[in-house]
C-alpha cells in the first residue's frame, strides 16, 4: 500500500477515544447499562456472550458468532426499554476521554485533516463527542428513543465484523484513498479497519496478538500527537 499525504484520521471510540470505567471494554454500552441500574445483569450477560462469540470464532464458525452478536445487541436494547435518557446523561457525560484526545482532535483540525469516529458503541455518546470536538463524522450503532425513553430497539449500523467495510465507505464518501488515512483502534474488531488504511495505529491494545496488526502503539493521545508532529510537515500536509 502506497503512502500519500495524510488527509484523514478515523478513530474507534470505546477503549480508544473514551475510557468508561466498570468493564474491560471501557465501553459506552456498558456505561449506559450500568447507569440504567442493571449493571450486574448487564455485565454478566455481556461476558457470557463475548465468551461464546470467541469460542465460535476459534472453531471457525463465523455465522454462529454473528448471530450471537445480534442476540447480544437485541438483548441490550431490550434491557434499556423504558429508561429515561436524561436520567443517564449525568452519569455518562462528559465523556471520559483518553488523555490528550481533545487536544489531538484540535491539532488535526488545525492541520486541515479530516477527523471522525467509526464505532460499534452507542450513537448517544458518539454524537456527543462529534459535537464537542467538531468532528466531521461519527458512525455508531443507534438506540431508538420514544418520548425521551429508550424504546427497546436499535439499529446495528456498525456490526463488529463490518468495521472495515464502513471505514471504506467513509473514505469513499470523503474522496480519500487508503494511503491517505490513519485508523486508531484497540481491539480485535478493529483488525478489518486497520487492513483498509496505510497508517495502522493502536491505542492500549487489549490483546498481545493485536500488536502484529499495527505499525505503532500508544498509551494516550499526547503520544500520538507527538508522533504525528515528528513526521508531519505543516507546509505540505505530508509525512517526512
VOGU-3710 file (C-alpha; in Angstrom, 3 decimals, decimal comma):
1> xxxxxxxxxx> 0,000/0,000/0,000  1,456/3,359/-1,026  1,686/6,277/1,388  0,418/9,754/0,498  -0,143/12,988/2,423  -2,320/12,290/5,461  -5,845/13,589/4,868  -7,994/11,679/7,368  -7,782/10,049/10,804  -10,533/7,583/11,724
11> xxxxxxxxxx> -10,832/6,535/15,355  -12,552/3,802/17,285  -14,495/5,117/20,289  -14,848/2,641/23,177  -11,463/1,861/24,708  -9,734/4,202/22,255  -11,215/7,704/22,323  -13,013/7,164/25,648  -12,324/5,022/28,712  -15,532/4,315/30,624
21> xxxxxxxxxx> -14,959/2,565/33,935  -16,777/-0,551/35,055  -15,979/-3,046/32,299  -12,999/-4,489/30,458  -14,229/-2,964/27,189  -14,384/0,577/28,685  -17,482/0,870/26,519  -20,382/3,257/26,096  -22,728/0,250/26,025  -21,602/-0,914/29,452
31> xxxxxxxxxx> -21,598/2,622/30,826  -25,233/3,049/29,773  -26,188/-0,374/31,124  -24,565/0,390/34,480  -26,178/3,847/34,618  -29,588/2,276/33,962  -29,292/0,364/37,237  -28,874/-3,042/35,600  -25,118/-3,229/35,770  -24,673/-6,670/37,341
41> xxxxxxxxxx> -27,137/-8,379/34,976  -25,820/-6,389/32,007  -22,145/-7,201/32,548  -22,822/-10,869/33,293  -24,737/-11,259/30,032  -22,017/-9,403/28,127  -19,246/-11,602/29,476  -21,185/-14,746/28,546  -21,977/-13,579/25,023  -18,421/-12,429/24,383
51> xxxxxxxxxx> -17,018/-15,721/25,623  -19,383/-17,691/23,380  -18,617/-15,476/20,378  -14,887/-16,053/20,796  -15,454/-19,802/21,061  -17,375/-19,765/17,784  -14,579/-17,809/16,120  -11,957/-20,251/17,372  -13,999/-23,121/15,946  -14,269/-21,401/12,581
61> xxxxxxxxxx> -17,988/-20,711/12,939  -18,323/-17,053/11,875  -22,051/-17,197/11,135  -22,824/-18,526/14,602  -20,645/-15,764/16,060  -22,572/-13,135/14,096  -25,907/-14,492/15,297  -24,716/-14,371/18,900  -23,630/-10,753/18,465  -27,047/-9,866/17,031
71> xxxxxxxxxx> -28,706/-11,538/20,029  -26,422/-9,614/22,382  -27,262/-6,329/20,660  -31,012/-7,033/20,840  -30,814/-8,038/24,497  -29,014/-4,824/25,439  -31,634/-2,752/23,620  -34,447/-4,624/25,359  -32,867/-4,226/28,796  -32,913/-0,442/28,339
81> xxxxxxxxxx> -36,586/-0,252/27,344  -38,440/2,454/29,272  -35,300/4,027/30,776  -35,310/7,831/30,770  -32,420/9,095/28,668  -31,987/12,310/30,634  -31,531/10,325/33,843  -28,461/8,650/32,347  -26,726/11,671/30,925  -25,333/12,927/34,223
91> xxxxxxxxxx> -23,630/9,536/34,674  -22,213/9,022/31,182  -21,314/12,642/30,368  -18,974/14,335/29,993  -17,305/11,560/28,012  -14,239/10,209/29,862  -11,746/10,987/27,119  -8,495/9,107/26,879  -5,801/11,622/27,942  -4,921/14,001/25,126
101> xxxxxxxxxx> -7,850/13,106/22,872  -9,464/16,578/22,692  -6,082/18,205/22,091  -5,252/15,637/19,419  -8,518/16,329/17,587  -7,856/20,068/17,770  -4,362/19,524/16,345  -5,782/17,582/13,406  -8,423/20,226/12,786  -5,799/22,970/12,695
111> xxxxxxxxxx> -3,745/20,881/10,271  -6,759/20,516/7,972  -7,021/16,753/8,473  -10,478/15,167/8,482  -11,402/13,514/11,794  -14,131/11,136/12,850  -15,349/8,050/14,665  -16,390/4,631/13,390  -17,534/2,637/16,400  -19,663/-0,314/17,452
121> xxxxxxxxxx> -20,504/1,792/20,500  -23,629/3,875/21,045  -24,622/6,874/18,932  -25,686/8,806/22,040  -22,028/9,067/23,046  -20,532/9,228/19,546  -22,774/12,155/18,596  -21,851/13,995/21,799  -18,141/13,603/21,010  -18,697/14,745/17,424
131> xxxxxxxxxx> -20,459/17,873/18,662  -17,990/18,684/21,449  -14,877/18,268/19,314  -16,299/19,443/15,976  -15,554/16,176/14,200  -16,556/15,693/10,580  -18,352/12,395/11,153  -19,411/9,848/13,775  -20,765/6,456/12,739  -22,066/4,208/15,527
141> xxxxxxxxxx> -24,876/1,860/16,496  -28,197/3,543/17,208  -30,510/3,229/20,193  -34,095/4,188/19,354  -35,880/6,709/21,541  -39,579/7,237/22,171  -40,777/10,254/24,172  -37,429/10,642/25,898  -37,065/6,969/26,763  -35,231/4,068/25,174
151> xxxxxxxxxx> -37,768/2,166/23,093  -36,164/-1,257/23,445  -34,864/-1,426/19,874  -31,949/-0,110/17,857  -30,073/-0,229/14,570  -26,853/-2,189/14,224  -25,128/0,215/11,843  -21,621/-0,907/12,877  -21,507/-4,685/13,453  -18,254/-5,880/14,960
161> xxxxxxxxxx> -17,347/-7,749/11,769  -18,055/-4,886/9,331  -15,804/-2,098/10,552  -13,514/-2,473/7,576  -16,413/-2,050/5,145  -17,666/1,033/6,960  -14,224/2,612/7,064  -14,009/2,063/3,298  -17,409/3,735/2,841  -16,319/6,763/4,884
171> xxxxxxxxxx> -13,159/7,130/2,799  -15,185/6,907/-0,398  -17,705/9,473/0,855  -14,925/11,999/1,527  -12,932/11,193/-1,593  -9,765/9,980/0,104  -7,800/6,825/-0,654  -6,379/4,275/1,746  -2,861/5,683/1,518  -4,086/8,995/2,928
181> xxxxxxxxxx> -5,801/7,590/6,038  -4,829/6,522/9,551  -7,014/4,370/11,786  -6,643/4,155/15,566  -8,168/1,244/17,481  -7,707/-1,015/20,472  -9,399/-4,378/19,972  -9,838/-7,340/17,645  -12,879/-5,853/15,907  -10,559/-3,105/14,626
191> xxxxxxxxxx> -8,454/-5,503/12,543  -10,683/-5,119/9,489  -10,389/-1,339/9,729  -6,590/-1,435/10,034  -6,467/-3,543/6,885  -8,156/-0,771/4,889  -5,694/2,041/5,656  -1,999/2,848/5,287  -1,434/4,101/8,841  -2,374/1,406/11,390
201> xxxxxxxxxx> -2,194/2,787/14,931  -3,008/1,019/18,192  -4,206/2,572/21,446  -3,818/0,495/24,634  -4,231/-2,750/22,693  -6,335/-5,297/24,569  -4,658/-8,469/23,274  -0,967/-9,269/22,587  -1,679/-10,656/19,116  -3,031/-7,272/18,011
211> xxxxxxxxxx> 0,484/-5,808/18,009  1,077/-7,727/14,769  -1,675/-5,700/13,063  -0,398/-2,188/13,850  2,601/-0,088/12,876  2,731/1,929/16,093  1,252/1,566/19,568  0,408/4,333/22,048  -0,872/4,755/25,600  -2,577/8,117/25,162
221> xxxxxxxxxx> -3,239/10,732/22,501  -0,471/13,023/23,701  1,876/10,330/22,386  0,006/10,086/19,075  0,143/13,851/18,628  3,892/13,971/19,249  4,446/11,050/16,893  2,491/12,818/14,147  4,283/16,089/14,792  7,612/14,320/14,353
231> xxxxxxxxxx> 6,515/13,134/10,913  4,126/15,839/9,798  5,305/18,619/7,523  2,914/21,520/8,110  3,708/23,200/4,791  2,860/20,254/2,576  0,463/18,234/4,746  2,613/15,181/4,201  4,797/12,918/6,281  8,540/13,245/6,078
//
